[in-house]
Amino acid sequence: LQLTKEKEMPYVNIKVTGDEEAPTKEQKQKLIEGVTKLIGDVLGKNTSNLVVVIEEIPMDNYGIGGLTVRERRKSKK
């Protein structure tokens, strides 16, 4: 969560696996609604200016333990 002092505009960035594991439009809407409610409830912030960004990261664009996420998923099957 980043807060800019000038505008007091909370910013939430959610990174999820993209490609065939990408969330649906409906799931993204629920994430945005849920995170917005959580920030309001927990931090007591006015959420009317809350920005929520969902980034879908292709499975070949990041890795864990020396393997891309796609390769890790294949090896677990």
DSSP file with accessible surface (Angstrom, degrees, kcal/mol):
  #  RESIDUE AA STRUCTURE BP1 BP2  ACC     N-H-->O    O-->H-N    N-H-->O    O-->H-N    TCO  KAPPA ALPHA  PHI   PSI    X-CA   Y-CA   Z-CA
    1    1 A L              0   0  109      0, 0.0     2,-0.4     0, 0.0    11,-0.2   0.000 360.0 360.0 360.0 127.9    0.0    0.0    0.0
    2    2 A Q  E     -A   11   0A 124      9,-1.8     9,-1.5     7,-0.1     2,-0.5  -0.956 360.0-164.5-115.3 135.1    1.4    3.4   -1.0
    3    3 A L  E     -A   10   0A  65     -2,-0.4     2,-0.6     7,-0.2     3,-0.1  -0.981  10.0-149.3-118.1 126.2    0.1    6.6    0.4
    4    4 A T  E  >> -A    9   0A  55      5,-0.5     4,-2.4    -2,-0.5     5,-0.5  -0.849   8.3-148.3 -93.6 125.2    1.0    9.9   -1.3
    5    5 A K  T  45S+     0   0  159     -2,-0.6    -1,-0.1     1,-0.2     0, 0.0   0.861  91.7  57.5 -61.7 -36.5    1.1   12.7    1.3
    6    6 A E  T  45S+     0   0  162      1,-0.2    -1,-0.2    -3,-0.1    -2,-0.0   0.914 125.8  14.8 -64.8 -42.4   -0.1   15.3   -1.2
    7    7 A K  T  45S-     0   0  151     -3,-0.2    -1,-0.2     2,-0.1    -2,-0.2   0.525  87.9-134.6-112.2  -9.3   -3.3   13.7   -2.2
    8    8 A E  T  <5 +     0   0   96     -4,-2.4    -3,-0.1     1,-0.2    41,-0.1   0.938  49.2 156.4  50.3  49.4   -3.8   11.0    0.4
    9    9 A M  E   < -A    4   0A  67     -5,-0.5    -5,-0.5    39,-0.0    -1,-0.2  -0.894  35.9-142.8-110.6 102.9   -4.7    8.6   -2.3
   10   10 A P  E     -A    3   0A   4      0, 0.0    41,-2.5     0, 0.0     2,-0.4  -0.376  15.6-162.4 -62.8 144.8   -4.2    5.0   -1.3
   11   11 A Y  E     -Ab   2  51A  74     -9,-1.5    -9,-1.8    39,-0.2     2,-0.5  -0.996   6.9-171.1-134.2 124.8   -2.8    2.7   -4.1
   12   12 A V  E     - b   0  52A  21     39,-3.0    41,-2.8    -2,-0.4     2,-0.5  -0.975   3.4-165.2-119.6 129.8   -3.0   -1.1   -4.0
   13   13 A N  E     - b   0  53A  51     -2,-0.5     2,-0.5    39,-0.2    41,-0.2  -0.970   3.7-169.3-117.3 121.5   -1.2   -3.2   -6.6
   14   14 A I  E     - b   0  54A  31     39,-3.2    41,-3.3    -2,-0.5     2,-0.5  -0.941   4.1-161.6-111.4 126.0   -2.1   -6.9   -6.9
   15   15 A K  E     + b   0  55A 134     -2,-0.5     2,-0.3    39,-0.2    41,-0.2  -0.939  16.9 170.9-110.9 126.4    0.1   -9.1   -9.0
   16   16 A V  E     - b   0  56A  36     39,-2.7    41,-3.0    -2,-0.5     2,-0.2  -0.881  41.4 -87.3-129.5 161.1   -1.4  -12.4  -10.1
   17   17 A T  E     - b   0  57A  23     -2,-0.3     2,-0.0    39,-0.2    39,-0.0  -0.477  47.8-163.4 -66.7 134.7   -0.4  -15.2  -12.5
   18   18 A G    >   +     0   0    1     39,-2.8     3,-1.7    -2,-0.2    -1,-0.1   0.098  49.1  57.7 -97.2-146.9   -1.6  -14.5  -16.0
   19   19 A D  G >  S-     0   0   67      1,-0.3     3,-1.7     2,-0.2    38,-0.0  -0.273 124.2 -10.9  56.1-137.6   -2.0  -16.6  -19.1
   20   20 A E  G 3  S+     0   0  137      1,-0.3    -1,-0.3     0, 0.0    -2,-0.0   0.632 140.1  55.5 -70.2 -11.4   -4.3  -19.6  -18.6
   21   21 A E  G <  S+     0   0   83     -3,-1.7    -1,-0.3     2,-0.0    -2,-0.2   0.362  78.5 128.7 -98.1   4.2   -4.4  -19.0  -14.8
   22   22 A A    <   -     0   0   30     -3,-1.7    -4,-0.2     1,-0.1     2,-0.0  -0.279  65.3-107.5 -61.3 142.9   -5.5  -15.4  -15.1
   23   23 A P        -     0   0   20      0, 0.0    -1,-0.1     0, 0.0    -2,-0.0  -0.369  35.4-110.3 -67.9 153.6   -8.5  -14.4  -13.0
   24   24 A T     >  -     0   0   67      1,-0.1     4,-2.5    -2,-0.0     5,-0.2  -0.264  30.6-102.1 -75.1 169.5  -11.8  -13.8  -14.8
   25   25 A K  H  > S+     0   0  171      1,-0.2     4,-2.1     2,-0.2     5,-0.1   0.900 125.4  51.1 -58.3 -40.9  -13.4  -10.4  -15.1
   26   26 A E  H  > S+     0   0  126      2,-0.2     4,-2.2     1,-0.2    -1,-0.2   0.894 108.7  50.2 -66.6 -40.9  -15.8  -11.4  -12.3
   27   27 A Q  H  > S+     0   0  101      2,-0.2     4,-2.4     1,-0.2    -2,-0.2   0.903 109.5  51.6 -64.5 -39.0  -12.9  -12.5  -10.0
   28   28 A K  H  X S+     0   0   62     -4,-2.5     4,-2.6     2,-0.2    -2,-0.2   0.919 108.2  51.5 -63.8 -41.6  -11.1   -9.2  -10.6
   29   29 A Q  H  X S+     0   0   97     -4,-2.1     4,-2.6     1,-0.2    -1,-0.2   0.928 110.4  48.8 -61.2 -42.1  -14.2   -7.2   -9.7
   30   30 A K  H  X S+     0   0  149     -4,-2.2     4,-2.9     2,-0.2    -1,-0.2   0.884 110.2  51.6 -65.9 -38.4  -14.5   -9.2   -6.5
   31   31 A L  H  X S+     0   0   61     -4,-2.4     4,-2.9     2,-0.2     5,-0.3   0.941 111.2  47.3 -60.6 -47.3  -10.8   -8.5   -5.7
   32   32 A I  H  X S+     0   0   57     -4,-2.6     4,-2.1     1,-0.2    -2,-0.2   0.939 115.6  44.7 -61.3 -46.1  -11.3   -4.8   -6.3
   33   33 A E  H  X S+     0   0  111     -4,-2.6     4,-2.4    -5,-0.2    -2,-0.2   0.930 115.7  47.5 -63.9 -44.7  -14.4   -4.7   -4.1
   34   34 A G  H  X S+     0   0   40     -4,-2.9     4,-2.6     2,-0.2    -2,-0.2   0.910 113.1  46.2 -65.9 -43.9  -12.8   -6.9   -1.4
   35   35 A V  H  X S+     0   0   27     -4,-2.9     4,-2.7     2,-0.2     5,-0.2   0.910 111.7  52.7 -66.1 -40.3   -9.5   -5.0   -1.2
   36   36 A T  H  X S+     0   0   34     -4,-2.1     4,-2.1    -5,-0.3    -2,-0.2   0.945 112.0  45.1 -60.5 -46.6  -11.4   -1.7   -1.1
   37   37 A K  H  X S+     0   0  130     -4,-2.4     4,-3.0     1,-0.2     5,-0.2   0.922 112.2  52.6 -63.6 -43.3  -13.6   -2.8    1.8
   38   38 A L  H  X S+     0   0  102     -4,-2.6     4,-3.2     2,-0.2     5,-0.5   0.926 108.8  48.9 -60.0 -45.7  -10.5   -4.2    3.6
   39   39 A I  H  X S+     0   0   20     -4,-2.7     4,-1.8     1,-0.2     6,-1.0   0.922 114.1  47.0 -61.8 -42.4   -8.6   -1.0    3.4
   40   40 A G  H  X S+     0   0   19     -4,-2.1     4,-0.9    -5,-0.2    -2,-0.2   0.939 117.7  41.6 -64.1 -44.7  -11.6    0.9    4.7
   41   41 A D  H  < S+     0   0  104     -4,-3.0    -2,-0.2    -5,-0.2    -3,-0.2   0.928 123.7  34.4 -69.8 -47.2  -12.3   -1.5    7.5
   42   42 A V  H  < S+     0   0  102     -4,-3.2    -3,-0.2    -5,-0.2    -2,-0.2   0.915 130.8  28.4 -79.6 -44.7   -8.7   -2.0    8.7
   43   43 A L  H  < S-     0   0   82     -4,-1.8    -3,-0.2    -5,-0.5    -1,-0.2   0.542  95.5-129.4 -96.2  -8.4   -7.1    1.3    8.1
   44   44 A G     <  +     0   0   64     -4,-0.9     2,-0.2    -5,-0.4    -4,-0.2   0.805  53.5 156.7  65.9  28.0  -10.2    3.5    8.5
   45   45 A K        -     0   0   71     -6,-1.0     2,-0.6     1,-0.1    -1,-0.2  -0.583  53.2-112.1 -88.3 148.7   -9.4    5.2    5.2
   46   46 A N    >   -     0   0  117     -2,-0.2     3,-0.6     1,-0.1    -1,-0.1  -0.695  30.6-163.1 -72.2 118.3  -11.9    6.9    3.0
   47   47 A T  G >   +     0   0   49     -2,-0.6     3,-1.4     1,-0.2    -1,-0.1   0.382  63.3 100.3 -92.5   6.9  -11.9    4.6    0.0
   48   48 A S  G 3  S+     0   0   86      1,-0.3    -1,-0.2     3,-0.0   -39,-0.0   0.768  94.9  34.9 -65.1 -21.8  -13.5    7.0   -2.5
   49   49 A N  G <  S+     0   0   95     -3,-0.6    -1,-0.3   -41,-0.1     2,-0.2   0.249  87.2 132.0-111.6  10.5  -10.1    7.7   -4.0
   50   50 A L    <   -     0   0   24     -3,-1.4     2,-0.5   -41,-0.1   -39,-0.2  -0.458  43.3-154.1 -67.7 129.7   -8.6    4.2   -3.5
   51   51 A V  E     -b   11   0A  50    -41,-2.5   -39,-3.0    -2,-0.2     2,-0.5  -0.921  10.3-172.6-105.9 126.2   -6.8    3.0   -6.6
   52   52 A V  E     -b   12   0A  24     -2,-0.5     2,-0.5   -41,-0.2   -39,-0.2  -0.988   2.2-172.7-119.5 124.2   -6.6   -0.8   -7.1
   53   53 A V  E     -b   13   0A  48    -41,-2.8   -39,-3.2    -2,-0.5     2,-0.6  -0.974   8.1-159.9-118.4 129.8   -4.5   -2.1  -10.0
   54   54 A I  E     -b   14   0A  36     -2,-0.5     2,-0.5   -41,-0.2   -39,-0.2  -0.951   9.2-165.8-109.4 120.4   -4.4   -5.8  -10.9
   55   55 A E  E     -b   15   0A  70    -41,-3.3   -39,-2.7    -2,-0.6     2,-0.7  -0.926   9.8-150.0-107.6 128.3   -1.4   -6.9  -12.9
   56   56 A E  E     -b   16   0A  77     -2,-0.5   -39,-0.2   -41,-0.2   -37,-0.1  -0.873  13.3-158.3 -96.2 118.4   -1.4  -10.2  -14.7
   57   57 A I  E     -b   17   0A  37    -41,-3.0   -39,-2.8    -2,-0.7     5,-0.1  -0.860  20.7-120.3 -99.9 119.4    2.2  -11.5  -15.0
   58   58 A P    >   -     0   0   45      0, 0.0     3,-2.3     0, 0.0     4,-0.3  -0.308  22.2-122.5 -56.7 141.5    2.8  -14.1  -17.7
   59   59 A M  T 3  S+     0   0    1      1,-0.3    11,-1.2     2,-0.2    10,-1.1   0.710 111.8  54.9 -63.3 -19.7    4.1  -17.3  -16.2
   60   60 A D  T 3  S+     0   0   84      1,-0.2    -1,-0.3     9,-0.2     3,-0.0   0.501  95.9  69.5 -88.6  -3.0    7.2  -17.2  -18.3
   61   61 A N  S <  S+     0   0  118     -3,-2.3     2,-0.3     1,-0.1    -1,-0.2   0.392 102.8  32.9 -98.3  -0.5    8.1  -13.7  -17.0
   62   62 A Y        -     0   0   81     -3,-0.5     7,-1.9    -4,-0.3     2,-0.3  -0.990  66.2-161.3-150.2 157.6    9.0  -14.6  -13.5
   63   63 A G  E     -C   68   0B  47     -2,-0.3     2,-0.4     5,-0.3     5,-0.3  -0.914  11.7-150.6-138.0 165.4   10.5  -17.5  -11.7
   64   64 A I  E >  S-C   67   0B  81      3,-2.6     3,-1.5    -2,-0.3     8,-0.0  -0.999  83.5  -3.7-136.1 127.6   10.9  -19.2   -8.4
   65   65 A G  T 3  S-     0   0   76     -2,-0.4     3,-0.1     1,-0.3    -1,-0.1   0.816 132.1 -51.4  61.4  32.4   13.9  -21.2   -7.4
   66   66 A G  T 3  S+     0   0   82      1,-0.2     2,-0.4     0, 0.0    -1,-0.3   0.459 120.1  95.1  87.4   0.2   15.5  -20.9  -10.8
   67   67 A L  E <  S-C   64   0B  78     -3,-1.5    -3,-2.6     3,-0.0    -1,-0.2  -0.935  77.0-112.3-122.1 148.8   12.5  -22.1  -12.8
   68   68 A T  E  >  -C   63   0B  42     -2,-0.4     4,-2.4    -5,-0.3    -5,-0.3  -0.343  35.7-110.8 -67.5 160.1    9.8  -20.1  -14.5
   69   69 A V  H  > S+     0   0    0     -7,-1.9     4,-2.6   -10,-1.1     5,-0.2   0.910 120.0  56.1 -60.9 -38.4    6.4  -20.4  -12.9
   70   70 A R  H  > S+     0   0   51    -11,-1.2     4,-2.1    -8,-0.3    -1,-0.2   0.935 108.6  46.6 -59.4 -45.3    5.2  -22.4  -16.0
   71   71 A E  H  > S+     0   0   85    -12,-0.2     4,-2.3     1,-0.2    -1,-0.2   0.899 111.2  51.7 -64.8 -40.0    8.1  -24.9  -15.6
   72   72 A R  H  X S+     0   0   64     -4,-2.4     4,-1.0     1,-0.2    -1,-0.2   0.908 109.0  50.8 -62.2 -41.5    7.3  -25.2  -11.9
   73   73 A R  H  < S+     0   0   84     -4,-2.6     3,-0.4     1,-0.2     4,-0.4   0.912 110.8  49.1 -62.9 -41.9    3.7  -25.9  -12.6
   74   74 A K  H >< S+     0   0  120     -4,-2.1     3,-1.2     1,-0.2    -2,-0.2   0.895 108.2  53.2 -62.8 -42.0    4.7  -28.6  -15.2
   75   75 A S  H 3< S+     0   0   83     -4,-2.3    -1,-0.2     1,-0.2    -2,-0.2   0.715 104.1  56.9 -70.6 -18.6    7.1  -30.3  -12.8
   76   76 A K  T 3<        0   0  150     -4,-1.0    -1,-0.2    -3,-0.4    -2,-0.2   0.520 360.0 360.0 -88.8  -6.5    4.4  -30.6  -10.1
   77   77 A K    <         0   0  215     -3,-1.2    -3,-0.0    -4,-0.4    -4,-0.0  -0.394 360.0 360.0 -84.1 360.0    2.0  -32.5  -12.3
